Every structure is written in C-alpha cells, then in structure tokens.
Amino acid sequence: DLRHPEVWMLGLLGIVAGLLRAATIRLRTDYGNGYLLLRQASEGFWVALFALALIVVDVVAEPFGVLYSAFVQIVELILVVLATFLLARNIALLVRSRDVPHHGL
C-alpha cells in the first residue's frame, strides 16, 4: 500500500541503486549505424525475468481471494524496488546520453 512510508523508503533504495548503476554503465557511439550503445547493461532483462517469476509464484502460491497475506506484501515490496531501480537507471542514462558526443547521428 502506497500510504505506508516503508514502501517509499524501499523505493528510495531502488532509486539510489538505479542511479549508482547508471553511473557505471559505459556509453559508446556507433557512428556507422547511428546508435548510442550501452555497454554491459543487461540487467533490464534479468530484472524483468525475476519480476515475472515473482508474479507467477505469487499467483500460483497463494489461493485466489487472499490478497493481503505477508507473502503478497513482500512480493509487492520487491517489485517496488525493481521498478524504481529500472526507472532511475533509465532516467539517469537518458540524462547522461546528452553528454556523449553523437552530433553526427
């Protein structure tokens, strides 16, 4: 539930982790194809796969109609951290991409 400050604190943890990750990703310009390339940034795939696995386990493990169990709340908190991580990482990469020389693209 978004009314609880614990959810926002975990969201801030995901934001900080995403910003730190974006700072470590190398950006490179491919002038031949006109692309801005991210080096070693495959965690988006793994985060999406992990989130999908969490959702499937959440749906299968809990009986239908039980929405407020401890397991469901833990899964929701993990998904908040993952979503804020990716959001912060992508926004920081968008801001950083302006500094990469790509004027000829």
A tleap script that builds the chain and sets N, CA, C and O, in Angstrom:
source leaprc.protein.ff14SB
mol = sequence {
  NASP LEU ARG HIE PRO GLU VAL TRP MET LEU
  GLY LEU LEU GLY ILE VAL ALA GLY LEU LEU
  ARG ALA ALA THR ILE ARG LEU ARG THR ASP
  TYR GLY ASN GLY TYR LEU LEU LEU ARG GLN
  ALA SER GLU GLY PHE TRP VAL ALA LEU PHE
  ALA LEU ALA LEU ILE VAL VAL ASP VAL VAL
  ALA GLU PRO PHE GLY VAL LEU TYR SER ALA
  PHE VAL GLN ILE VAL GLU LEU ILE LEU VAL
  VAL LEU ALA THR PHE LEU LEU ALA ARG ASN
  ILE ALA LEU LEU VAL ARG SER ARG ASP VAL
  PRO HIE HIE GLY CLEU
}
set mol.1.N position { 0.837 -1.168 0.000 }
set mol.1.CA position { 0.000 0.000 0.000 }
set mol.1.C position { 0.889 1.240 0.000 }
set mol.1.O position { 1.827 1.321 0.793 }
set mol.2.N position { 0.618 2.180 -0.852 }
set mol.2.CA position { 1.458 3.364 -1.001 }
set mol.2.C position { 1.312 4.370 0.125 }
set mol.2.O position { 2.035 5.366 0.158 }
set mol.3.N position { 0.395 4.132 1.045 }
set mol.3.CA position { 0.246 5.042 2.178 }
set mol.3.C position { 1.269 4.783 3.270 }
set mol.3.O position { 1.402 5.587 4.192 }
set mol.4.N position { 1.984 3.690 3.184 }
set mol.4.CA position { 2.960 3.337 4.212 }
set mol.4.C position { 4.341 3.873 3.839 }
set mol.4.O position { 4.776 3.705 2.700 }
set mol.5.N position { 5.039 4.515 4.780 }
set mol.5.CA position { 6.362 5.077 4.466 }
set mol.5.C position { 7.419 4.014 4.179 }
set mol.5.O position { 8.431 4.313 3.545 }
set mol.6.N position { 7.205 2.784 4.630 }
set mol.6.CA position { 8.178 1.723 4.356 }
set mol.6.C position { 8.281 1.450 2.860 }
set mol.6.O position { 9.362 1.164 2.344 }
set mol.7.N position { 7.164 1.539 2.180 }
set mol.7.CA position { 7.161 1.323 0.726 }
set mol.7.C position { 7.991 2.404 0.045 }
set mol.7.O position { 8.764 2.110 -0.866 }
set mol.8.N position { 7.837 3.651 0.481 }
set mol.8.CA position { 8.583 4.751 -0.122 }
set mol.8.C position { 10.073 4.654 0.210 }
set mol.8.O position { 10.918 5.005 -0.614 }
set mol.9.N position { 10.393 4.182 1.407 }
set mol.9.CA position { 11.806 4.025 1.772 }
set mol.9.C position { 12.480 2.961 0.896 }
set mol.9.O position { 13.613 3.144 0.451 }
set mol.10.N position { 11.784 1.864 0.656 }
set mol.10.CA position { 12.340 0.847 -0.237 }
set mol.10.C position { 12.418 1.363 -1.668 }
set mol.10.O position { 13.336 1.015 -2.411 }
set mol.11.N position { 11.451 2.194 -2.051 }
set mol.11.CA position { 11.520 2.818 -3.369 }
set mol.11.C position { 12.732 3.720 -3.501 }
set mol.11.O position { 13.374 3.755 -4.551 }
set mol.12.N position { 13.047 4.449 -2.441 }
set mol.12.CA position { 14.249 5.291 -2.459 }
set mol.12.C position { 15.510 4.443 -2.561 }
set mol.12.O position { 16.474 4.838 -3.216 }
set mol.13.N position { 15.507 3.291 -1.921 }
set mol.13.CA position { 16.636 2.372 -2.040 }
set mol.13.C position { 16.826 1.933 -3.492 }
set mol.13.O position { 17.951 1.880 -3.989 }
set mol.14.N position { 15.722 1.618 -4.164 }
set mol.14.CA position { 15.797 1.252 -5.577 }
set mol.14.C position { 16.270 2.399 -6.447 }
set mol.14.O position { 17.008 2.185 -7.410 }
set mol.15.N position { 15.850 3.628 -6.116 }
set mol.15.CA position { 16.282 4.795 -6.887 }
set mol.15.C position { 17.784 5.004 -6.744 }
set mol.15.O position { 18.477 5.243 -7.733 }
set mol.16.N position { 18.283 4.915 -5.524 }
set mol.16.CA position { 19.725 5.099 -5.301 }
set mol.16.C position { 20.517 4.013 -6.027 }
set mol.16.O position { 21.537 4.303 -6.653 }
set mol.17.N position { 20.057 2.773 -5.945 }
set mol.17.CA position { 20.748 1.680 -6.636 }
set mol.17.C position { 20.719 1.889 -8.154 }
set mol.17.O position { 21.712 1.627 -8.834 }
set mol.18.N position { 19.596 2.355 -8.683 }
set mol.18.CA position { 19.496 2.610 -10.119 }
set mol.18.C position { 20.406 3.737 -10.568 }
set mol.18.O position { 21.016 3.652 -11.634 }
set mol.19.N position { 20.504 4.793 -9.770 }
set mol.19.CA position { 21.398 5.897 -10.112 }
set mol.19.C position { 22.859 5.470 -10.070 }
set mol.19.O position { 23.653 5.859 -10.926 }
set mol.20.N position { 23.208 4.667 -9.067 }
set mol.20.CA position { 24.584 4.166 -8.999 }
set mol.20.C position { 24.897 3.252 -10.173 }
set mol.20.O position { 26.000 3.292 -10.719 }
set mol.21.N position { 23.939 2.438 -10.560 }
set mol.21.CA position { 24.168 1.544 -11.698 }
set mol.21.C position { 24.309 2.336 -12.994 }
set mol.21.O position { 25.147 2.005 -13.833 }
set mol.22.N position { 23.504 3.369 -13.165 }
set mol.22.CA position { 23.588 4.176 -14.381 }
set mol.22.C position { 24.925 4.893 -14.476 }
set mol.22.O position { 25.426 5.129 -15.575 }
set mol.23.N position { 25.503 5.238 -13.341 }
set mol.23.CA position { 26.787 5.926 -13.352 }
set mol.23.C position { 27.920 5.003 -13.775 }
set mol.23.O position { 28.970 5.480 -14.208 }
set mol.24.N position { 27.730 3.692 -13.660 }
set mol.24.CA position { 28.796 2.748 -14.001 }
set mol.24.C position { 28.671 2.180 -15.416 }
set mol.24.O position { 29.567 1.470 -15.872 }
set mol.25.N position { 27.592 2.475 -16.105 }
set mol.25.CA position { 27.399 1.954 -17.463 }
set mol.25.C position { 28.146 2.848 -18.447 }
set mol.25.O position { 27.980 4.068 -18.449 }
set mol.26.N position { 28.970 2.220 -19.282 }
set mol.26.CA position { 29.702 2.973 -20.297 }
set mol.26.C position { 28.819 3.196 -21.518 }
set mol.26.O position { 28.134 2.281 -21.976 }
set mol.27.N position { 28.841 4.401 -22.032 }
set mol.27.CA position { 28.100 4.744 -23.237 }
set mol.27.C position { 29.074 4.894 -24.390 }
set mol.27.O position { 30.156 5.459 -24.233 }
set mol.28.N position { 28.682 4.385 -25.547 }
set mol.28.CA position { 29.542 4.450 -26.732 }
set mol.28.C position { 28.673 4.809 -27.926 }
set mol.28.O position { 27.509 4.416 -28.001 }
set mol.29.N position { 29.244 5.556 -28.853 }
set mol.29.CA position { 28.521 5.974 -30.049 }
set mol.29.C position { 28.958 5.130 -31.233 }
set mol.29.O position { 30.151 4.987 -31.501 }
set mol.30.N position { 27.983 4.572 -31.940 }
set mol.30.CA position { 28.236 3.831 -33.170 }
set mol.30.C position { 27.828 4.738 -34.327 }
set mol.30.O position { 26.654 4.814 -34.688 }
set mol.31.N position { 28.805 5.417 -34.898 }
set mol.31.CA position { 28.518 6.365 -35.977 }
set mol.31.C position { 28.103 5.670 -37.262 }
set mol.31.O position { 27.375 6.250 -38.068 }
set mol.32.N position { 28.555 4.436 -37.469 }
set mol.32.CA position { 28.223 3.722 -38.694 }
set mol.32.C position { 26.739 3.410 -38.808 }
set mol.32.O position { 26.150 3.541 -39.881 }
set mol.33.N position { 26.133 2.993 -37.688 }
set mol.33.CA position { 24.719 2.639 -37.692 }
set mol.33.C position { 23.831 3.712 -37.074 }
set mol.33.O position { 22.605 3.629 -37.153 }
set mol.34.N position { 24.443 4.711 -36.463 }
set mol.34.CA position { 23.656 5.786 -35.870 }
set mol.34.C position { 23.020 5.434 -34.547 }
set mol.34.O position { 21.892 5.842 -34.273 }
set mol.35.N position { 23.736 4.674 -33.712 }
set mol.35.CA position { 23.194 4.246 -32.422 }
set mol.35.C position { 24.045 4.749 -31.268 }
set mol.35.O position { 25.244 4.986 -31.414 }
set mol.36.N position { 23.412 4.905 -30.139 }
set mol.36.CA position { 24.093 5.140 -28.881 }
set mol.36.C position { 24.042 3.811 -28.125 }
set mol.36.O position { 22.960 3.352 -27.758 }
set mol.37.N position { 25.183 3.199 -27.892 }
set mol.37.CA position { 25.245 1.850 -27.337 }
set mol.37.C position { 25.534 1.878 -25.846 }
set mol.37.O position { 26.363 2.655 -25.373 }
set mol.38.N position { 24.843 1.024 -25.119 }
set mol.38.CA position { 25.107 0.824 -23.700 }
set mol.38.C position { 25.992 -0.394 -23.554 }
set mol.38.O position { 25.689 -1.460 -24.091 }
set mol.39.N position { 27.074 -0.241 -22.836 }
set mol.39.CA position { 27.985 -1.357 -22.631 }
set mol.39.C position { 27.658 -2.038 -21.314 }
set mol.39.O position { 27.551 -1.373 -20.283 }
set mol.40.N position { 27.502 -3.329 -21.333 }
set mol.40.CA position { 27.279 -4.153 -20.150 }
set mol.40.C position { 26.053 -3.711 -19.357 }
set mol.40.O position { 26.149 -3.508 -18.147 }
set mol.41.N position { 24.932 -3.561 -19.996 }
set mol.41.CA position { 23.700 -3.140 -19.313 }
set mol.41.C position { 22.594 -4.153 -19.556 }
set mol.41.O position { 21.531 -3.809 -20.072 }
set mol.42.N position { 22.843 -5.390 -19.187 }
set mol.42.CA position { 21.857 -6.446 -19.444 }
set mol.42.C position { 20.948 -6.714 -18.257 }
set mol.42.O position { 20.149 -7.649 -18.303 }
set mol.43.N position { 21.045 -5.915 -17.185 }
set mol.43.CA position { 20.241 -6.209 -16.007 }
set mol.43.C position { 18.762 -5.950 -16.221 }
set mol.43.O position { 17.938 -6.483 -15.477 }
set mol.44.N position { 18.402 -5.153 -17.209 }
set mol.44.CA position { 16.994 -4.921 -17.502 }
set mol.44.C position { 16.270 -6.214 -17.835 }
set mol.44.O position { 15.146 -6.433 -17.382 }
set mol.45.N position { 16.904 -7.069 -18.622 }
set mol.45.CA position { 16.332 -8.364 -18.961 }
set mol.45.C position { 16.168 -9.228 -17.719 }
set mol.45.O position { 15.128 -9.857 -17.527 }
set mol.46.N position { 17.193 -9.258 -16.879 }
set mol.46.CA position { 17.160 -10.117 -15.696 }
set mol.46.C position { 16.171 -9.599 -14.656 }
set mol.46.O position { 15.527 -10.391 -13.968 }
set mol.47.N position { 16.044 -8.291 -14.535 }
set mol.47.CA position { 15.056 -7.723 -13.615 }
set mol.47.C position { 13.647 -8.063 -14.089 }
set mol.47.O position { 12.792 -8.432 -13.284 }
set mol.48.N position { 13.406 -7.942 -15.381 }
set mol.48.CA position { 12.085 -8.280 -15.922 }
set mol.48.C position { 11.779 -9.770 -15.741 }
set mol.48.O position { 10.655 -10.136 -15.399 }
set mol.49.N position { 12.764 -10.614 -15.969 }
set mol.49.CA position { 12.566 -12.053 -15.782 }
set mol.49.C position { 12.298 -12.391 -14.322 }
set mol.49.O position { 11.424 -13.206 -14.026 }
set mol.50.N position { 13.039 -11.776 -13.409 }
set mol.50.CA position { 12.839 -12.009 -11.979 }
set mol.50.C position { 11.466 -11.510 -11.541 }
set mol.50.O position { 10.787 -12.174 -10.758 }
set mol.51.N position { 11.050 -10.335 -12.045 }
set mol.51.CA position { 9.727 -9.800 -11.702 }
set mol.51.C position { 8.626 -10.717 -12.215 }
set mol.51.O position { 7.642 -10.954 -11.514 }
set mol.52.N position { 8.777 -11.232 -13.424 }
set mol.52.CA position { 7.797 -12.170 -13.964 }
set mol.52.C position { 7.727 -13.435 -13.123 }
set mol.52.O position { 6.637 -13.942 -12.858 }
set mol.53.N position { 8.873 -13.950 -12.703 }
set mol.53.CA position { 8.891 -15.144 -11.857 }
set mol.53.C position { 8.213 -14.867 -10.517 }
set mol.53.O position { 7.473 -15.712 -10.015 }
set mol.54.N position { 8.455 -13.701 -9.937 }
set mol.54.CA position { 7.795 -13.340 -8.678 }
set mol.54.C position { 6.279 -13.278 -8.839 }
set mol.54.O position { 5.537 -13.751 -7.979 }
set mol.55.N position { 5.831 -12.699 -9.934 }
set mol.55.CA position { 4.396 -12.578 -10.167 }
set mol.55.C position { 3.766 -13.950 -10.356 }
set mol.55.O position { 2.690 -14.220 -9.822 }
set mol.56.N position { 4.426 -14.814 -11.110 }
set mol.56.CA position { 3.898 -16.162 -11.330 }
set mol.56.C position { 3.845 -16.932 -10.015 }
set mol.56.O position { 2.846 -17.591 -9.725 }
set mol.57.N position { 4.908 -16.857 -9.218 }
set mol.57.CA position { 4.920 -17.548 -7.929 }
set mol.57.C position { 3.847 -16.973 -7.012 }
set mol.57.O position { 3.194 -17.711 -6.275 }
set mol.58.N position { 3.667 -15.665 -7.058 }
set mol.58.CA position { 2.641 -15.027 -6.238 }
set mol.58.C position { 1.253 -15.523 -6.614 }
set mol.58.O position { 0.432 -15.795 -5.737 }
set mol.59.N position { 0.989 -15.642 -7.893 }
set mol.59.CA position { -0.331 -16.088 -8.349 }
set mol.59.C position { -0.537 -17.567 -8.042 }
set mol.59.O position { -1.626 -17.965 -7.627 }
set mol.60.N position { 0.490 -18.381 -8.241 }
set mol.60.CA position { 0.347 -19.823 -8.053 }
set mol.60.C position { 0.363 -20.211 -6.572 }
set mol.60.O position { -0.383 -21.100 -6.160 }
set mol.61.N position { 1.204 -19.555 -5.771 }
set mol.61.CA position { 1.390 -19.976 -4.385 }
set mol.61.C position { 0.216 -19.614 -3.487 }
set mol.61.O position { -0.149 -20.390 -2.604 }
set mol.62.N position { -0.363 -18.473 -3.697 }
set mol.62.CA position { -1.453 -18.031 -2.837 }
set mol.62.C position { -2.796 -18.436 -3.441 }
set mol.62.O position { -3.000 -18.328 -4.650 }
set mol.63.N position { -3.699 -18.896 -2.599 }
set mol.63.CA position { -5.037 -19.198 -3.122 }
set mol.63.C position { -5.737 -17.920 -3.568 }
set mol.63.O position { -5.481 -16.838 -3.040 }
set mol.64.N position { -6.595 -18.059 -4.518 }
set mol.64.CA position { -7.320 -16.899 -5.027 }
set mol.64.C position { -8.186 -16.308 -3.926 }
set mol.64.O position { -8.800 -17.038 -3.149 }
set mol.65.N position { -8.232 -15.009 -3.865 }
set mol.65.CA position { -9.019 -14.322 -2.856 }
set mol.65.C position { -8.204 -13.863 -1.662 }
set mol.65.O position { -8.692 -13.052 -0.875 }
set mol.66.N position { -6.970 -14.355 -1.495 }
set mol.66.CA position { -6.112 -13.928 -0.397 }
set mol.66.C position { -5.185 -12.841 -0.942 }
set mol.66.O position { -4.172 -13.138 -1.575 }
set mol.67.N position { -5.539 -11.599 -0.692 }
set mol.67.CA position { -4.784 -10.502 -1.280 }
set mol.67.C position { -3.828 -9.829 -0.306 }
set mol.67.O position { -2.908 -9.136 -0.740 }
set mol.68.N position { -4.013 -10.008 0.969 }
set mol.68.CA position { -3.224 -9.246 1.938 }
set mol.68.C position { -2.376 -10.144 2.832 }
set mol.68.O position { -2.170 -9.827 4.003 }
set mol.69.N position { -1.893 -11.234 2.309 }
set mol.69.CA position { -1.011 -12.092 3.093 }
set mol.69.C position { 0.385 -11.471 3.138 }
set mol.69.O position { 0.692 -10.553 2.377 }
set mol.70.N position { 1.213 -11.976 4.028 }
set mol.70.CA position { 2.574 -11.453 4.168 }
set mol.70.C position { 3.384 -11.710 2.903 }
set mol.70.O position { 4.192 -10.871 2.505 }
set mol.71.N position { 3.178 -12.856 2.273 }
set mol.71.CA position { 3.918 -13.183 1.056 }
set mol.71.C position { 3.599 -12.197 -0.062 }
set mol.71.O position { 4.501 -11.741 -0.765 }
set mol.72.N position { 2.339 -11.871 -0.226 }
set mol.72.CA position { 1.931 -10.928 -1.269 }
set mol.72.C position { 2.539 -9.556 -1.007 }
set mol.72.O position { 2.971 -8.886 -1.945 }
set mol.73.N position { 2.580 -9.134 0.234 }
set mol.73.CA position { 3.159 -7.832 0.564 }
set mol.73.C position { 4.662 -7.807 0.306 }
set mol.73.O position { 5.191 -6.798 -0.161 }
set mol.74.N position { 5.352 -8.899 0.603 }
set mol.74.CA position { 6.792 -8.975 0.328 }
set mol.74.C position { 7.057 -8.905 -1.171 }
set mol.74.O position { 7.970 -8.210 -1.616 }
set mol.75.N position { 6.258 -9.625 -1.942 }
set mol.75.CA position { 6.411 -9.589 -3.403 }
set mol.75.C position { 6.172 -8.175 -3.921 }
set mol.75.O position { 6.897 -7.709 -4.800 }
set mol.76.N position { 5.169 -7.489 -3.388 }
set mol.76.CA position { 4.901 -6.117 -3.818 }
set mol.76.C position { 6.073 -5.188 -3.485 }
set mol.76.O position { 6.427 -4.332 -4.295 }
set mol.77.N position { 6.667 -5.345 -2.320 }
set mol.77.CA position { 7.807 -4.515 -1.953 }
set mol.77.C position { 9.010 -4.778 -2.855 }
set mol.77.O position { 9.707 -3.843 -3.250 }
set mol.78.N position { 9.250 -6.033 -3.178 }
set mol.78.CA position { 10.358 -6.357 -4.087 }
set mol.78.C position { 10.103 -5.758 -5.470 }
set mol.78.O position { 11.024 -5.245 -6.106 }
set mol.79.N position { 8.859 -5.824 -5.930 }
set mol.79.CA position { 8.524 -5.246 -7.231 }
set mol.79.C position { 8.667 -3.726 -7.226 }
set mol.79.O position { 9.031 -3.142 -8.247 }
set mol.80.N position { 8.389 -3.077 -6.102 }
set mol.80.CA position { 8.601 -1.628 -5.994 }
set mol.80.C position { 10.079 -1.311 -6.142 }
set mol.80.O position { 10.445 -0.383 -6.862 }
set mol.81.N position { 10.935 -2.074 -5.465 }
set mol.81.CA position { 12.381 -1.838 -5.560 }
set mol.81.C position { 12.859 -2.053 -6.991 }
set mol.81.O position { 13.637 -1.252 -7.509 }
set mol.82.N position { 12.407 -3.118 -7.631 }
set mol.82.CA position { 12.834 -3.396 -9.003 }
set mol.82.C position { 12.362 -2.314 -9.967 }
set mol.82.O position { 13.116 -1.883 -10.839 }
set mol.83.N position { 11.120 -1.877 -9.810 }
set mol.83.CA position { 10.587 -0.859 -10.720 }
set mol.83.C position { 11.302 0.469 -10.545 }
set mol.83.O position { 11.639 1.127 -11.529 }
set mol.84.N position { 11.535 0.869 -9.303 }
set mol.84.CA position { 12.222 2.146 -9.088 }
set mol.84.C position { 13.681 2.076 -9.516 }
set mol.84.O position { 14.249 3.074 -9.960 }
set mol.85.N position { 14.290 0.898 -9.384 }
set mol.85.CA position { 15.662 0.714 -9.864 }
set mol.85.C position { 15.738 0.962 -11.363 }
set mol.85.O position { 16.576 1.737 -11.825 }
set mol.86.N position { 14.872 0.309 -12.121 }
set mol.86.CA position { 14.892 0.474 -13.578 }
set mol.86.C position { 14.506 1.892 -13.996 }
set mol.86.O position { 15.091 2.443 -14.929 }
set mol.87.N position { 13.541 2.475 -13.323 }
set mol.87.CA position { 13.128 3.821 -13.664 }
set mol.87.C position { 14.263 4.817 -13.443 }
set mol.87.O position { 14.543 5.640 -14.315 }
set mol.88.N position { 14.912 4.750 -12.297 }
set mol.88.CA position { 16.015 5.666 -12.003 }
set mol.88.C position { 17.191 5.425 -12.940 }
set mol.88.O position { 17.831 6.375 -13.391 }
set mol.89.N position { 17.478 4.160 -13.235 }
set mol.89.CA position { 18.595 3.850 -14.136 }
set mol.89.C position { 18.345 4.421 -15.525 }
set mol.89.O position { 19.243 5.010 -16.127 }
set mol.90.N position { 17.139 4.250 -16.031 }
set mol.90.CA position { 16.829 4.721 -17.375 }
set mol.90.C position { 16.791 6.244 -17.462 }
set mol.90.O position { 17.237 6.817 -18.455 }
set mol.91.N position { 16.267 6.898 -16.441 }
set mol.91.CA position { 16.252 8.366 -16.446 }
set mol.91.C position { 17.676 8.903 -16.373 }
set mol.91.O position { 18.020 9.850 -17.080 }
set mol.92.N position { 18.507 8.300 -15.519 }
set mol.92.CA position { 19.899 8.757 -15.410 }
set mol.92.C position { 20.653 8.514 -16.711 }
set mol.92.O position { 21.474 9.342 -17.105 }
set mol.93.N position { 20.394 7.402 -17.384 }
set mol.93.CA position { 21.043 7.146 -18.672 }
set mol.93.C position { 20.577 8.131 -19.735 }
set mol.93.O position { 21.361 8.544 -20.590 }
set mol.94.N position { 19.321 8.503 -19.683 }
set mol.94.CA position { 18.809 9.498 -20.626 }
set mol.94.C position { 19.508 10.833 -20.417 }
set mol.94.O position { 19.885 11.496 -21.383 }
set mol.95.N position { 19.680 11.226 -19.175 }
set mol.95.CA position { 20.371 12.478 -18.882 }
set mol.95.C position { 21.840 12.382 -19.284 }
set mol.95.O position { 22.383 13.324 -19.861 }
set mol.96.N position { 22.487 11.256 -18.988 }
set mol.96.CA position { 23.900 11.086 -19.349 }
set mol.96.C position { 24.109 11.021 -20.851 }
set mol.96.O position { 25.170 11.412 -21.338 }
set mol.97.N position { 23.128 10.540 -21.594 }
set mol.97.CA position { 23.305 10.378 -23.041 }
set mol.97.C position { 23.472 11.714 -23.746 }
set mol.97.O position { 23.988 11.764 -24.862 }
set mol.98.N position { 23.046 12.788 -23.116 }
set mol.98.CA position { 23.219 14.110 -23.719 }
set mol.98.C position { 24.685 14.518 -23.757 }
set mol.98.O position { 25.082 15.323 -24.599 }
set mol.99.N position { 25.496 13.967 -22.849 }
set mol.99.CA position { 26.898 14.338 -22.774 }
set mol.99.C position { 27.799 13.516 -23.689 }
set mol.99.O position { 28.971 13.853 -23.859 }
set mol.100.N position { 27.280 12.458 -24.276 }
set mol.100.CA position { 28.055 11.613 -25.171 }
set mol.100.C position { 28.101 12.266 -26.551 }
set mol.100.O position { 27.063 12.691 -27.058 }
set mol.101.N position { 29.272 12.354 -27.163 }
set mol.101.CA position { 29.343 13.005 -28.486 }
set mol.101.C position { 28.618 12.178 -29.537 }
set mol.101.O position { 29.086 11.107 -29.924 }
set mol.102.N position { 27.477 12.673 -29.997 }
set mol.102.CA position { 26.693 11.996 -31.030 }
set mol.102.C position { 26.058 13.009 -31.980 }
set mol.102.O position { 24.928 12.819 -32.428 }
set mol.103.N position { 26.772 14.066 -32.281 }
set mol.103.CA position { 26.214 15.132 -33.104 }
set mol.103.C position { 26.017 14.724 -34.557 }
set mol.103.O position { 25.168 15.282 -35.252 }
set mol.104.N position { 26.798 13.752 -35.018 }
set mol.104.CA position { 26.706 13.363 -36.417 }
set mol.104.C position { 25.669 12.288 -36.691 }
set mol.104.O position { 25.588 11.806 -37.820 }
set mol.105.N position { 24.881 11.897 -35.713 }
set mol.105.CA position { 23.947 10.788 -35.906 }
set mol.105.C position { 22.717 11.234 -36.646 }
set mol.105.O position { 21.821 10.427 -36.896 }
savepdb mol mol.pdb
quit
